[in-house]
Structures are given as structure tokens and as C-alpha cells.
Amino acid sequence: VAKGLLTDYRESFGKLDPLGLARFVTVQAVEIAVEKAALRPLIERLRDVVPNRNDRSDAGDPDAGLRDDAYHSGLLRFREQHMLSGVARRLKGGIDAGDDPFDVFNRCQDHVIAAGRAHVDRIVLEAFQSAVRNAPEEIRPRLQDVYDLHALATIEAERAWYLEHGRLSPGRSKAITALVNELCAVVRPAAVELVDAFGVPGSATEVPMVVPSQHE
């Protein structure tokens, strides 16, 4: 996946005209400057104070914005694009320095794998969003809860990265973990139905930890 992304990235970059290339370089420079100037943490603190009015929750909710689909997509898309451009710069820098391409790739392998995973996370998230939008009305609220749990758990798993890159404030990071725990309780009553819907084979679920009868 990551190799395919890098190939697409290289081809897209090669097709840029001089104006497009200048815009690309400018965007990259601004991104780096914003991170080094620690402006993103300030933006996130402002987000904490001023809730997202487009969120489905009440305007006075301290977690406002955390269940906003666009917010989820924005975070995952930023991570994917940031990691892809970062690994591309590392690979190009090593090759331009005259290092063996194989050695350069090996040095960046963890970065390459992480970029591939970030891409898959974003694709799965957007597919889930589409499934919720197209779901029958009677099951949409429950499916929305499952989607929110998936989206926030995905963000929570990488919250250290988002904190390092100024995309989450410490307070918002804690709020995400609290909301993940809350959504686990909301989804729990439908756990058996959800497992059955995924067609998970019995051999994967019929274990002593899950099936009470096996403790007797």
C-alpha cells in the first residue's frame, strides 16, 4: 500500500506545472512553520473553548465536535498526507545524498509502514461514513454510535502523534478517551448482534473468557 502511495505521490508531483509546484512548496513550508511555531496547540485550545456548532451534540457540551464526521476525516487525512510527504522527503534526501536506495528504504521502513496504515485508516473511515449515510433509517442511530466509537478509537490509538503535531490539545485528548469509554457502554448491549453481523466464526468467539458456560 505504502509503495503504491509513494508512486502516486511521485507521479502527481511530476505533473505539476511551475505554478502548481510553487503552491506545493509554499503549503509544505507553511505546514512546517506552523508546527515549529506551536500555532496548532493554540488552535486546538481555541477549539476546546469554542465548540463546533455543526456537531450533532448540544452547543454547551464540553465534548462538542468530537462526534463530527468532518473532524474525524480531517484528522485522519492530515495524518495520511503528513506521513506520506514526510517519508517522500526522507527517501529523496537519502537518494540525493548518494546513499544506496535499498539502504535508504530500509532506514525509512517504519515510516513507510506507518504511512500505509494511515492510508488504510482513512479509507476504512470514509467507507464507514458512507455505510452510515446509506443505512436504513431504523438502524442508522445504532450504526452511528458504532462508527463514532471506531473513529474515536482510531484517533485515540494515535493520540500521541496528534499531540506531537499539535492536532490535539491535552484536554481534547482526555475527552476523546472519556467518550470512547462512554460509547463502549452504549454499544455493549448490541455486542452480540454486531459480532453476528460481521460473520465472525464461532471458533474465534467461543472461548472461556467469552462463553460463561465453559467456566462451569
N, C-alpha and C positions, 0 to 999 in steps of 0.2 A: 504494500500500500504506500509506504513512505517513498520508495523508489519511483513509483508512478507519479506521486505528487511532485517530487523534485523535477521529474522530466517535464510535467505540465508547467511547472513554475518557470523552468528554463525556457521553454518554448514561448510562453506568454511574454516573458521578459524580452526575448529576442524579437518579438513582433512589434514592440513599442516604437513609435516614431520619436524624434527628438523631444517634442513637447511632452509626450507620454512618459518618456524616460526622466525628464526633468521633474515631472509631477511625482513619479515614483520615488526618486531620490529625496525630494522635499518631504514627502509623507514619512519616509523612513527616518529622516533627520529629526522631524518633529516628534515622532514616537520616542526616539532615544532621548531627546531633550526633555520631554515631559517626564519620563521615568527618572532621569538623573536630577531633575529639579523637584522631584517629590510632589508634583502637582496632582497626581491621581489620588493619593490618600486624602488630599483636601477635597477633591471632587466627591469621593466616597463619603466623607464626613458630612458634606452638604446633602448628599442623597439620604443619609440617615435622618437628617433634620427635616428635610422637605420630602415627604412621601410621594411616590409615583401615583398621580391621580388617575392613571389609566388602569391601575391594578384592580382586580376583582374584589379585593378586601376593602374594608372601611377606610376612609381617609385618615381616621385617628389611630389606626392600627400601627404599633411600632414596627411590625414586620411588613408594612406596606411595600409593595414592589417585588417581594421575594417570590410571589406566585405569578409573576408576569412572564408570559411566554417570550416576549421580545427581550426581556432582561436575560433569560436563560440563553437564548440564541446568541445574544451579543457577547456574553462571556465566553461561550464555547467557540464561537467564530474567532474572537480575538485571540484566544489561546492557540487555535489551529494556525492562524495566519502568522502570529508572532513566532511560533516554534518553527514553522516552515521557512520563513525568511531568515531566522537565526541560523538554522542548520545549513541553509544555502550559503550564507556568508562564511560560515566556518569552513565548509568544503572548498569554496572558491579561494578563500585565503590560504589554505594549506596547499592547494594545487598551484596557485600563483607563486607561492614561495619556493616551488620546485620539489616539494615532497612527493613521494610515491603515492598515486591516487588510492591504491589499496590501503596503505597505512593511514592516509587521511580519513578514508571512510571508516576504518576500524576505530580510530580515535573518536569519531563522531557517532558511533553506532548507537549509544544510549540515547543521544539526541534524536537520531533518525527514527528509532523505535517509538519514542515519546511523541514525535510529530505524527507518525502513523496512527497511534492510538487517539490522539487529539482529533484527527480527521474522522475516525470511526465514531467517536463520541458525538461529534456534531451531526454526522449523517443519521445515527440512530435517534438522536433527539428530534431532528426535523421530521423523520418518518413517524415518530410517536405523536408529534404535534398534528400531523396530517391525519393520523388514525383517529385522534380525539375529535377533530373537526368533522370527520366524515362518519362518526359512530352514530348509531340510532339514539334518538333523544333520551330514551328511557335509561340507557346505560352510560350516557356521557358524563354525568356528575361523578360517578364512581371511577370511571376511566380517567377523568381529570385529576382525581386525587392520586391515582397510581402514577400518572405522568408527572405530577408535581414532585412526588416522592423520588421518582427516578432522576428528574432533572436536578433537584437539590442535592441528592446523594452523590451524583456525578460531580457537581461543583464542590461539595464538601470534601470529597476524596482528594481534590487538588487545591484545597484552600490555601495551603502553604505557598503554592506557586502564585495564586492570585494575590495573596498578601504581599509577596515579594515584588510583584509587578504593579502594586498599587491599585488593583482592581477590586479589592475588598478591604474594608476597614475592619479592625479587630471586633468592633461591636456588631457589625453586619455578619461577620464570620460566625460569631457565637449565636446570632439569631438564626442563621441557617441550620446549625446543628440542633437547636431547640425545635425548629419547625420540622426537621427530618424526624425527630423523635415523636413529635405530635402526629405527624402523618402516618408513622408506623402504627400508632394506636388506632388511627382512623381506618386504615386499610386492613388491619388484623382480622376483623370479623369475616372478611371476604377472602381470606388467605387460601382456603381450600378450593374455592371456586376459581381463583386466579391460577393456582397450580394446575388444576384440571384443564383450564382453558389453554394453557401452554403445552399441554400434552406431555408433561414430564413423566417418564416411565416410573412405574411403581418401585422398581429396584433402586431408584435414586432417592425415594422418599420414605420407603418402608424400613426404617432403621430404628433402633431402640430409643434414640433421642427424640424421635418424632412420633412414633406409634406407642401410646401408653400400654397397650395390651402386651407388648413384648417385655415390659418390666414385671409383669405378673407371673 
